[in-house]
């Protein structure tokens, strides 16, 4: 049986394999720090392979900064960490499909690479704006952790992990660029082929951010720069800034369709053009009773119209009571002939246009021109956006908590996220927000699902910033906001972290949405599973498979940390096997052993000691896709071999591993 890797995937090694499949001549060998041979890329040869000209010199059109290469290395570097489930802090743990993950989003994004590869339909993030007062996530790009921390004063006397990227920092823009670049690299892997990403930003970093996004997502995949007129600014200067931006990119522009409409209003358009090669003349018979918006007694016959000429070839167009009195055949440059045929002589209830918009009616206007009426389901929204003011968003959040002031200084409006979700997401899609802050994204998902009867799911990620420590170094404007947050958490008896405010906001938003539903409304998923980033489930005696040697075997008897539960181990296995973290879970006792069943047999696990053969057979009988046990589940090598034989006989298609 193979051993579980229990670490995130090595993105560098994976990328080398992909390049090697395309350009095998660019693969070479080198040695690592231990002298062990490993594959590497001959980058000079690869550059030449991708160019039709002889390459000389180093000049290139590119956006770069101090630390960029190190940021790429950091994004690709594997980690030995895990996500630990916390059912006691969750809401509807057994049934919900939503996730709230606490931890540094760089590490979390690495852990999600296999479970959510190309499966996220939308990403929204509201990262630090690099105003000089924002806390920037730690990225150890070039130094050891201790060297890096000492150099920038990252830790205070209490061990506080975040630092402020003040404009006195010589690498003010570079540090911010490295922070966002590595995260966007990982985020792009998670976007589905028809996925979109929205990034809120202001004037401080929009120029650099757009250059970074052009590189990460590709310049052709830029969709728009939205301008939110928030009508609020505390800045004093030459101009008073009343707006922020939202950059919009996609994974593949050729996979993106026209956004869905918000209002679903009715609109009309002409259904004929001037006769031409593109719109040749054709005949069509319109039945009596077709709407004709002309005064009673109006008669049109022969030829009428100016640019768009119409010829009456049979019958007459006579108006009575706003309708055609008799059948009439017209010859014109009809643009919707097939749709007219289905509307008048087929199943009009199922009639939609090429964009899926319902055709409501064909009718004649007062001049005898045929018109088509549709229910708008798609539209091209404008880039100037009105989602209410920043002050209104803060007031809405304060009201939800039942307090006078908002515990966040600049929460995003729920209406903004609802707009994005409704336009670009469908039933069953997932949205990811890895700078989740006040958890507006979750709130918007709840309201959108209620309004549209969809089941959109979310994954929120937020580092557990300690508000007490933030208060010690806060600028004047932030002091009161932090105090409000701390007072709120004291009131509800929760620890003083930003995550606790976010989770409480989700609980209250879910309750509020449920209270607004009618008795006939479908059941809404307003729950969430809480997962927390932590060090590996394995003790320090655990080594990656490449590091095993015979003399280490005696050390591996207790390789799982004593404080880790079966659920911790199970979710660690889910990450490695690339299974989503929000699927149904159950457990049962079989002859005194706890057997965990994930998504009805996608994975069955038992982590008890000395599992009897009868329990192994009971698991194999269910023929799961995957089965996992602990090394210590078996008395010795003979027992482990016997387990393999049981599965070969009873469940030959099951992949069996141990930790």
Secondary structure, 3 states (H helix, E strand, C coil): CEECCCCCCCHHHHHHHHHHHHCHHHEEEEECCCCCEEEEECHHHHHHHCCCCCCCCCCCCCCCCCCHHHHHHHHHCCCCEEEEECHHHCECCCCCCCEEEECCHHHHHHHCCCCCCCCEEEEEECCCCCCCCCEECCCCCCCCHHHHHHHHCCCCCCCCCCEECCCCCCCHHHHHHHHHHHHHHHHHHHEEEEEEEEEEECCCCHHHHHHHHHHHHCHHHEEEEEEEECCCCCCCCCCCCCEEEEEEEECCHHHCCCCECCCCCEEEEECEECCCCCCCCEEEEECCCCEECCCCCCEECCEECCCCCEEEEECCEEEECCEECCCEEEEEEECCHHHHHHHHHCCHHHCECCCCCEEEEEEECCCCCEEEEEECCECCCCCEECCCCHHHHHHHHHHHHCCCCCCCCCCCCHHHHHHHHHHHCCCCCEEEECCCCCCHHHHHHHHHHHHHCCCCEEEEEECCCEHHHHHHCCCHHHHHHHHHHHHHHHHCCCCCEHHHHHHHHHHHHHHHHHHCCCCCCCCCCCCEEEEEEEECCECCCCCCHHHCCHHHHHHHCCCECCCCCHHHHHHHHHHHHCCCCCCCEEEEEECCEEEEEECCCCEEEECCCCCCHHHHHHHHHCCCCEEEECHHHCCCHHHHHHHHHHHHHHCCCCEEEEC
